[in-house]
Amino acid sequence: MTPEPPAQDIKAVWRSQSPEPATISLADVQARARKFERRIGRRNRREYLASLVVIVAFAAIAWAAVGWMMKLGGVLVIAGTLYIVWRLHRDGSTRRAPAGASAQALLDFHRGELVRQRDLLTSVWRWYLAPLVPGVVFITLGRWFQAHAPNRSVATDHLVIVLVSIIAILVFILVWVLNALGAARLHRQIDESDALRGD
């Protein structure tokens, strides 16, 4: 009976073995890419529809508001929303994979799209949330200093404004957190793509 090799030698041999590279077919890569494109397309359509609702609502606020601060706030929210739509269209639209590409080329392309969308979600505070802040601030200040609801005391009106402001801040935080989670999910997909590419 031969003696068993030391545990350290076994670990060294195990570490020195190169793992078998994962393989993926062209059809699998195409299916992944199409599924990702559909998901991004649905997301963008939802965002465009929501932006249209925001623009109509804040146009009504700017038109009907009492005091220049609230009117300016409504206009700034619309301007911020238009900027968001432009950035989403420019940086977040789906791109078609090159026709006739090999599995490796298509995998490289798909990885690039994952990285682009992840980076977009990571920076959501800068291009999605920050452009809305000036308008929200002016509407809140205008409501606080210039306009109060009829038949309601100023103190009650101020309390409502504070509560609405807290809710707005929580919504902003929730949007940031959801996008951070989405970016983390995309990062995991990038790692899977790197494993398939042998990186």
C-alpha positions as CSV (number, residue, x, y, z in Angstrom):
1,M,0.0,0.0,0.0
2,T,1.6,3.3,-1.1
3,P,1.5,6.2,1.3
4,E,-0.8,9.0,0.5
5,P,0.9,12.2,-0.7
6,P,1.0,15.1,1.7
7,A,-2.0,17.4,1.7
8,Q,0.1,20.3,0.6
9,D,1.2,18.4,-2.5
10,I,-2.4,17.7,-3.4
11,K,-3.3,21.4,-3.1
12,A,-0.4,22.4,-5.2
13,V,-1.4,19.9,-8.0
14,W,-5.0,21.1,-7.8
15,R,-4.0,24.8,-8.1
16,S,-1.8,24.1,-11.1
17,Q,-4.5,22.5,-13.1
18,S,-6.1,24.9,-15.5
19,P,-9.9,24.7,-15.6
20,E,-11.7,23.7,-18.7
21,P,-12.8,26.8,-20.6
22,A,-16.6,27.3,-20.7
23,T,-18.0,27.1,-24.2
24,I,-21.2,28.7,-25.6
25,S,-22.8,28.4,-29.0
26,L,-23.6,31.2,-31.3
27,A,-27.3,30.5,-30.9
28,D,-27.0,30.9,-27.1
29,V,-25.2,34.2,-27.4
30,Q,-27.8,35.5,-29.9
31,A,-30.6,34.4,-27.5
32,R,-29.0,36.2,-24.6
33,A,-28.4,39.4,-26.7
34,R,-32.0,39.4,-28.0
35,K,-33.4,38.9,-24.5
36,F,-31.2,41.8,-23.1
37,E,-32.2,44.1,-26.0
38,R,-35.9,43.4,-25.4
39,R,-35.6,44.1,-21.7
40,I,-33.8,47.4,-22.3
41,G,-36.3,48.4,-25.0
42,R,-39.2,47.8,-22.5
43,R,-37.4,49.8,-19.8
44,N,-36.9,52.7,-22.2
45,R,-40.5,52.7,-23.4
46,R,-41.7,52.9,-19.8
47,E,-39.3,55.7,-19.1
48,Y,-40.5,57.7,-22.2
49,L,-44.1,57.2,-21.2
50,A,-43.4,58.3,-17.6
51,S,-41.5,61.3,-18.9
52,L,-44.5,62.3,-21.0
53,V,-46.8,62.1,-18.0
54,V,-44.3,64.2,-15.9
55,I,-44.0,66.9,-18.7
56,V,-47.8,67.2,-19.0
57,A,-48.3,67.3,-15.2
58,F,-45.7,69.9,-14.5
59,A,-46.8,72.0,-17.5
60,A,-50.2,72.2,-15.8
61,I,-48.4,73.1,-12.5
62,A,-46.4,75.8,-14.2
63,W,-49.5,77.2,-15.9
64,A,-51.8,77.2,-12.8
65,A,-49.2,78.0,-10.1
66,V,-49.4,81.1,-8.0
67,G,-46.1,82.9,-7.7
68,W,-43.0,82.9,-10.0
69,M,-41.1,80.3,-7.9
70,M,-43.6,77.5,-8.5
71,K,-43.9,78.5,-12.1
72,L,-40.2,78.4,-12.6
73,G,-40.0,75.1,-10.7
74,G,-42.5,73.5,-13.1
75,V,-40.5,74.7,-16.1
76,L,-37.2,73.4,-14.5
77,V,-38.8,70.0,-13.9
78,I,-39.8,69.8,-17.6
79,A,-36.3,70.9,-18.7
80,G,-34.8,68.2,-16.4
81,T,-37.1,65.6,-17.8
82,L,-36.2,66.5,-21.4
83,Y,-32.6,66.1,-20.5
84,I,-33.2,62.7,-18.9
85,V,-35.0,61.6,-22.1
86,W,-32.1,62.8,-24.2
87,R,-29.5,61.0,-22.1
88,L,-31.5,57.8,-22.0
89,H,-31.9,57.9,-25.7
90,R,-28.2,58.7,-26.3
91,D,-26.6,56.4,-23.8
92,G,-29.3,53.8,-22.9
93,S,-30.8,52.8,-26.3
94,T,-30.2,49.3,-27.5
95,R,-27.7,48.7,-30.3
96,R,-27.9,46.0,-32.9
97,A,-25.3,43.3,-32.8
98,P,-23.2,43.1,-36.0
99,A,-24.7,40.8,-38.6
100,G,-22.9,37.6,-39.3
101,A,-20.6,38.0,-36.3
102,S,-18.9,34.9,-34.8
103,A,-19.9,33.7,-31.3
104,Q,-16.8,35.3,-29.8
105,A,-17.4,38.7,-31.6
106,L,-21.0,38.6,-30.5
107,L,-20.0,37.8,-26.9
108,D,-17.6,40.7,-26.9
109,F,-20.4,43.0,-28.3
110,H,-22.9,41.8,-25.7
111,R,-20.3,42.3,-22.9
112,G,-19.8,45.9,-24.1
113,E,-23.6,46.5,-24.0
114,L,-23.8,45.1,-20.5
115,V,-20.9,47.5,-19.4
116,R,-22.6,50.5,-21.1
117,Q,-25.9,49.8,-19.3
118,R,-24.3,49.1,-16.0
119,D,-22.4,52.4,-16.2
120,L,-25.6,54.2,-17.0
121,L,-27.3,52.8,-13.9
122,T,-24.3,53.5,-11.7
123,S,-24.4,57.2,-12.7
124,V,-28.2,57.6,-12.3
125,W,-27.8,60.2,-9.5
126,R,-26.0,62.5,-11.9
127,W,-28.1,62.3,-15.1
128,Y,-31.5,61.1,-13.8
129,L,-32.0,62.5,-10.3
130,A,-29.9,65.7,-10.2
131,P,-31.6,67.4,-13.1
132,L,-35.0,67.2,-11.3
133,V,-33.7,68.7,-8.0
134,P,-33.8,72.4,-9.0
135,G,-37.4,72.2,-10.1
136,V,-38.5,70.3,-7.1
137,V,-36.7,72.8,-4.8
138,F,-38.3,75.9,-6.5
139,I,-41.7,74.3,-6.3
140,T,-41.3,73.6,-2.6
141,L,-39.9,77.0,-1.8
142,G,-42.6,78.7,-3.8
143,R,-45.3,76.7,-2.0
144,W,-43.6,77.6,1.3
145,F,-43.1,81.3,0.8
146,Q,-45.6,82.4,-1.9
147,A,-48.7,80.2,-2.1
148,H,-50.8,78.5,0.5
149,A,-53.8,76.3,0.2
150,P,-57.1,78.2,0.8
151,N,-59.0,77.6,4.0
152,R,-55.9,76.1,5.6
153,S,-53.6,77.6,8.2
154,V,-50.0,78.4,7.2
155,A,-48.7,76.0,9.9
156,T,-50.8,73.2,8.5
157,D,-49.7,74.0,5.0
158,H,-46.0,74.0,6.0
159,L,-46.5,70.6,7.7
160,V,-47.9,69.2,4.5
161,I,-45.0,70.7,2.5
162,V,-42.4,69.1,4.9
163,L,-44.1,65.7,4.7
164,V,-44.3,65.9,0.8
165,S,-40.6,66.9,0.8
166,I,-39.7,63.9,2.9
167,I,-41.6,61.6,0.6
168,A,-39.8,63.1,-2.4
169,I,-36.4,62.5,-0.8
170,L,-37.4,58.9,0.0
171,V,-38.5,58.4,-3.6
172,F,-35.2,59.7,-4.8
173,I,-33.3,57.4,-2.5
174,L,-35.5,54.4,-3.6
175,V,-34.7,55.2,-7.3
176,W,-31.0,55.4,-6.6
177,V,-31.1,52.1,-4.6
178,L,-33.1,50.2,-7.3
179,N,-30.7,51.4,-10.0
180,A,-27.7,50.4,-7.8
181,L,-29.2,46.9,-7.5
182,G,-29.7,46.8,-11.2
183,A,-26.1,47.8,-11.8
184,A,-24.9,45.1,-9.5
185,R,-27.0,42.5,-11.4
186,L,-25.5,43.7,-14.7
187,H,-22.0,43.4,-13.1
188,R,-22.7,39.8,-12.3
189,Q,-23.7,39.2,-15.9
190,I,-20.5,40.9,-17.0
191,D,-18.5,38.5,-14.8
192,E,-20.4,35.6,-16.3
193,S,-19.6,36.9,-19.8
194,D,-15.9,37.2,-18.8
195,A,-15.9,33.6,-17.7
196,L,-17.3,32.5,-21.0
197,R,-14.7,34.6,-22.9
198,G,-11.9,33.1,-20.8
199,D,-10.9,36.5,-19.2
